[in-house]
Amino acid sequence: MKLLIPVASGIEAAAKREIERLGFGHAPAIRGRIALSGSWEDVAKLNVFLRAGERVLILIGSFHAETFDALFEGVFSLPWEEFLTPHARILIDGKSVKSKLAAVKAAGGVVKKAILSRLRERLHVRTFDERGERAIVGVSLFEDEVQITLDTSGDGLHRRGYRVLTGEAPLRETTAAAIIEDSLYRRNKAFADPFSGSGTIPIEAALYARNIAPGRDRKFDFESWKCVQKSLLPPIREEAREGEYHGPIAPIYASDISPKAVETAREHARRAGVLQDITFSVRDVKDLSLQERYGVLISNPPYGERIKSVDLFFLYRNFAAAFHALPDWSAYFVTSYEGAEEAFGRADKRRYLFNANLKCSLLTYFGKKPEGGI
Ligand SMILES: C[S@@+](CC[C@H](N)C(=O)[O-])C[C@H]1O[C@@H](n2cnc3c(N)ncnc32)[C@H](O)[C@@H]1O
């Protein structure tokens, strides 16, 4: 099967590296989707192990369509009976860019009609009760080229299952994981997030350090599809458990000025199974003090409209003073505050990514290297 992994803008490289490490070889990214070939077993593995990808889609077919008739014909010609039963609850997720078929809702209606017509003809059924398995069909039009996909994940892969409480401006789990993957962090180095909010970054760091697969315990839509053997997933979940690391790791510190945020983060860490790995505290960033050397700080300081820019400048100044007192730590932080570098100092590296549709900079500051290397 042809598989597509959508990834958020700015984190393609980390996702590609992860996919290569899972044994898939080089996979090109085209317009925010990494393309590879794989079996149902690969679908299961990618869903369970991927940290930075957003979903695992099966490319059912692609064709050119400028009219609704051509769209209907293209979708009708695809082998839906190999994937869906007459009970499938088909949901359409559409988008159209630079295409004649710009009315996404109408296009979705045509796609669903074509799928049901095909199932009616091939499975010899008259009625569809839609009470069975969920199947999210993607309809993506770009310059009149249509890609039709089936979403094996269902809920996005950022939904690891641990984030149940709401936090203030949380970072997406997949984005946090990609930043960690791209960073110098390893389990033998101390880690800190002084603006930890609901805990996403330190929790993803602990999952990474413990080699805990993010999809180990969650459900995926493909599990309830008739075309997938029930025996497929349990051994992969087992393989994930066997690969976990139970030895010592360097400390992971998470702090925030808000006691409520720290409580939320603690609950999330408990649900993720990494509570014992993270030292939480309620603390203003200006009081940050870390004893370990050569650590890695990854954080997502405030940048919202709710804080006056003069206060934001001083907040970043305080953050800078605390961080620059640790000359051998490296820092990575995500922000959309435009005065960040002015307040914090010029970054060694800068790139852009999107968090919740907001363009952010990822600023990197490298610390002094240890003499013998660690
Ligand atoms: C953008 S949010 C972090 C969100 C977090 N990455 C998550 O995924 O939930 C910024 C956090 O900084 C905290 N904060 C604001 N001022 C602070 C200060 N002076 N010291 C420490 N934390 C502060 C806020 O309480 C908030 O939780």
The ligand as an SDF file (V2000), in Angstrom:
LIG
                    3D

 27 29  0  0  0  0  0  0  0  0999 V2000
    2.8290   29.0300   26.3640 C   0  0  0  0  0  0  0  0  0  0  0  0
    2.5510   28.4150   27.9950 S   0  0  0  0  0  0  0  0  0  0  0  0
    3.4290   26.8850   28.0240 C   0  0  0  0  0  0  0  0  0  0  0  0
    2.5790   25.7630   27.5000 C   0  0  0  0  0  0  0  0  0  0  0  0
    3.2200   24.4000   27.6280 C   0  0  0  0  0  0  0  0  0  0  0  0
    4.3420   24.2210   26.7260 N   0  0  0  0  0  0  0  0  0  0  0  0
    2.1570   23.3130   27.3990 C   0  0  0  0  0  0  0  0  0  0  0  0
    2.2890   22.5500   26.4210 O   0  0  0  0  0  0  0  0  0  0  0  0
    1.1800   23.2660   28.1350 O   0  0  0  0  0  0  0  0  0  0  0  0
    3.5520   29.4700   28.9830 C   0  0  0  0  0  0  0  0  0  0  0  0
    3.5690   29.1640   30.4710 C   0  0  0  0  0  0  0  0  0  0  0  0
    4.4590   30.0800   31.1250 O   0  0  0  0  0  0  0  0  0  0  0  0
    3.9910   30.2850   32.4490 C   0  0  0  0  0  0  0  0  0  0  0  0
    4.6340   31.5240   32.9830 N   0  0  0  0  0  0  0  0  0  0  0  0
    4.2840   32.8220   32.7540 C   0  0  0  0  0  0  0  0  0  0  0  0
    5.1440   33.6480   33.3980 N   0  0  0  0  0  0  0  0  0  0  0  0
    6.0550   32.8660   34.0210 C   0  0  0  0  0  0  0  0  0  0  0  0
    7.2150   33.1330   34.8260 C   0  0  0  0  0  0  0  0  0  0  0  0
    7.5900   34.3800   35.1150 N   0  0  0  0  0  0  0  0  0  0  0  0
    7.9460   32.0820   35.2760 N   0  0  0  0  0  0  0  0  0  0  0  0
    7.5760   30.8070   35.0000 C   0  0  0  0  0  0  0  0  0  0  0  0
    6.4780   30.4970   34.2710 N   0  0  0  0  0  0  0  0  0  0  0  0
    5.7400   31.5120   33.7670 C   0  0  0  0  0  0  0  0  0  0  0  0
    2.4830   30.3300   32.2950 C   0  0  0  0  0  0  0  0  0  0  0  0
    1.8520   30.0180   33.5520 O   0  0  0  0  0  0  0  0  0  0  0  0
    2.2360   29.2900   31.1990 C   0  0  0  0  0  0  0  0  0  0  0  0
    1.8930   28.0400   31.7460 O   0  0  0  0  0  0  0  0  0  0  0  0
  1  2  1  0
  2  3  1  0
  2 10  1  0
  3  4  1  0
  4  5  1  0
  5  6  1  0
  5  7  1  0
  7  8  2  0
  7  9  1  0
 10 11  1  0
 11 12  1  0
 11 26  1  0
 12 13  1  0
 13 14  1  0
 13 24  1  0
 14 15  1  0
 14 23  1  0
 15 16  2  0
 16 17  1  0
 17 18  1  0
 17 23  2  0
 18 19  1  0
 18 20  2  0
 20 21  1  0
 21 22  2  0
 22 23  1  0
 24 25  1  0
 24 26  1  0
 26 27  1  0
M  CHG  2   2   1   9  -1
M  END
$$$$
